[in-house]
Amino acid sequence: MRRCSLWLFLARLQHQAYHAVSEDAKRSCVAPAVRLAAWGVTVSTLGKTLAIGCGLMALVLVAGLVTLCFLASEPTDVEVSVEAPSEANHGDRFVVQAQVRNTADRRQVLVDLDLADTYLEGIAIERAEPPFSDARHVPIDNTVSYSFDIPIGPGEETTVSFYAYAAHVGDYQGRIDFCINSEIRCITYRLRTIVREANR
């Protein structure tokens, strides 16, 4: 703005160049003003756009959480149980049996069995029967997920046997998740095995 005032002051001193100088001054003063006005409109529009965008994102997030909670809800019409030794000697081999009974009037699928890291810290899984098709660690869940995809007819049951090895002395406990029809709809069962020093 100081540059504009200077041009206007010089125009007053040099009356013969008043029109030329005043026009330049007007253009140099008006242009920034127009740009500022346009910027104000842009900022206002941007603010409204951001507000609308944030609102839509919040709605999508809430809807997503509601959907996730529904999808991750505990499956129904199934009964689960686990048989595992409460104690074992270091170096022993034993079997962990996971059983699923379908009480629904429709077929269901045992998708995964997930074993907690806290249990596997001392218990090594050597194989399973029937064999799993894949085993992967899930860091966000602190489990190892064993994939089976076993169909279970109405009123039927299936048993998965994990052949385990007592690898380390200690108290190992955790959960085993039975994931039915989906990788995220699971029933949790607790298991614990205390591994003691072998008698010599």
C-alpha positions in Angstrom: 0.0 0.0 0.0 2.9 2.4 0.6 3.9 2.0 -3.1 0.4 3.0 -4.2 0.4 6.1 -2.0 3.7 7.2 -3.4 2.4 6.9 -6.9 -0.6 9.0 -6.0 1.6 11.7 -4.3 3.8 12.0 -7.3 0.7 12.3 -9.5 -0.4 15.3 -7.5 3.0 17.0 -8.0 3.1 16.3 -11.7 -0.4 17.3 -12.8 0.5 16.8 -16.4 1.1 13.1 -15.8 -1.8 12.7 -13.4 -4.0 10.5 -15.5 -1.3 8.1 -16.6 0.1 7.7 -13.2 -3.3 7.5 -11.4 -4.4 4.8 -13.8 -1.2 2.8 -13.0 -1.7 3.4 -9.4 -5.3 2.3 -9.5 -4.3 -0.8 -11.4 -1.5 -1.6 -8.9 -3.8 -1.0 -5.9 -6.9 -2.6 -7.2 -5.2 -5.8 -8.5 -3.9 -6.8 -5.0 -7.3 -5.9 -3.5 -9.0 -8.1 -6.1 -6.6 -10.9 -5.4 -7.2 -10.6 -1.7 -10.9 -10.6 -2.2 -10.6 -13.7 -4.4 -8.3 -15.3 -1.8 -10.9 -14.5 0.9 -13.6 -16.3 -1.2 -11.2 -19.2 -1.9 -10.4 -19.5 1.8 -14.1 -19.3 2.7 -14.9 -21.9 0.1 -12.0 -24.1 1.2 -13.2 -23.9 4.8 -16.7 -24.9 3.9 -15.3 -27.8 1.8 -13.1 -29.0 4.6 -16.0 -28.8 7.1 -18.2 -30.8 4.8 -15.4 -33.3 4.1 -14.7 -33.8 7.8 -18.4 -34.3 8.4 -18.6 -36.9 5.7 -15.5 -38.6 7.0 -16.9 -38.7 10.5 -20.1 -40.3 9.2 -18.2 -42.9 7.1 -16.0 -43.7 10.2 -19.0 -44.2 12.4 -20.8 -46.3 9.8 -17.6 -48.3 9.3 -17.2 -48.9 13.1 -20.9 -50.0 13.4 -20.4 -52.4 10.4 -17.2 -53.7 11.8 -18.7 -54.3 15.2 -21.5 -56.3 13.5 -19.2 -58.3 11.3 -16.9 -59.0 14.3 -19.7 -60.1 16.6 -19.4 -63.5 18.1 -20.9 -66.2 15.8 -24.0 -68.0 17.0 -25.3 -71.6 16.8 -21.9 -73.2 17.4 -20.4 -74.9 20.4 -16.7 -75.1 21.0 -14.4 -76.9 23.4 -10.7 -77.5 23.8 -8.9 -80.5 25.3 -5.3 -79.9 26.3 -3.1 -81.2 29.2 -2.9 -78.8 32.1 0.7 -80.0 32.7 3.5 -81.5 30.6 7.2 -82.2 31.1 9.8 -80.3 29.1 10.3 -82.2 25.9 6.9 -83.9 25.9 4.7 -84.2 22.9 1.0 -83.9 23.3 -2.2 -83.1 21.5 -4.4 -80.1 21.7 -7.9 -80.9 20.4 -10.2 -78.2 19.3 -13.8 -79.2 18.7 -16.6 -77.4 17.0 -20.3 -78.4 16.9 -22.7 -76.8 14.5 -26.1 -76.4 16.2 -27.6 -74.3 13.3 -29.9 -75.6 10.6 -27.5 -74.5 7.9 -23.9 -75.3 7.0 -21.2 -73.3 8.7 -17.4 -73.1 8.1 -14.5 -73.3 10.5 -12.3 -70.8 8.7 -9.4 -70.3 11.2 -8.1 -71.4 14.5 -6.0 -68.7 16.1 -3.5 -69.5 18.9 -2.2 -66.8 21.2 1.5 -65.8 21.1 1.6 -66.1 24.9 0.8 -69.8 24.6 3.1 -70.5 21.7 6.0 -68.9 23.5 6.5 -72.2 25.2 4.4 -74.6 23.1 5.5 -75.4 19.6 2.9 -76.6 17.1 4.5 -79.2 14.8 1.5 -80.1 12.7 -2.3 -80.5 12.7 -4.8 -83.1 11.6 -6.5 -82.3 9.4 -3.6 -80.2 8.1 -3.9 -76.4 7.9 -3.6 -74.8 4.6 -1.7 -71.8 5.9 -0.2 -70.4 9.1 0.5 -66.7 9.5 1.4 -64.4 12.4 -1.1 -61.6 13.0 0.8 -58.9 14.9 -2.2 -56.7 15.6 -4.0 -59.7 17.3 -0.9 -61.3 18.8 -1.8 -64.7 17.5 -0.8 -67.2 14.9 -3.7 -67.9 12.6 -4.1 -71.5 11.2 -6.4 -71.7 8.1 -8.6 -74.7 7.7 -11.9 -73.8 5.9 -13.7 -76.9 7.1 -17.4 -77.1 6.2 -19.6 -78.3 9.1 -23.1 -79.5 8.2 -26.2 -78.9 10.4 -25.9 -80.9 13.6 -22.4 -82.1 12.8 -19.1 -81.5 14.5 -15.5 -81.5 13.6 -12.2 -81.9 15.6 -8.9 -80.4 14.8 -5.9 -81.9 16.5 -2.8 -79.9 17.0 0.3 -82.0 17.6 2.4 -79.9 20.1 5.8 -80.0 21.7 6.6 -78.6 25.2 9.6 -76.5 24.1 10.2 -74.4 27.2 9.7 -74.6 30.9 7.1 -72.2 32.2 3.4 -71.4 32.6 1.9 -70.8 29.2 -1.7 -69.7 28.8 -3.7 -67.7 26.3 -6.6 -68.0 24.0 -7.6 -70.0 21.0 -10.1 -68.3 18.7 -12.5 -70.3 16.6 -13.3 -68.2 13.6 -16.6 -69.2 12.0 -17.7 -68.2 8.5 -15.3 -65.3 8.6 -11.8 -64.4 9.8 -13.2 -61.8 12.2 -16.2 -63.5 13.7 -14.6 -65.7 16.4 -15.4 -67.5 19.7 -12.7 -67.4 22.3 -11.7 -70.3 24.5 -9.0 -70.1 27.1 -6.2 -72.7 27.5 -3.3 -73.2 29.8 -0.4 -75.7 30.0 2.3 -75.6 32.6 5.6 -77.1 31.4 7.8 -78.5 34.1 11.4 -79.8 34.1 11.5 -83.4 33.1 12.4 -85.8 35.9 15.8 -87.3 35.4 
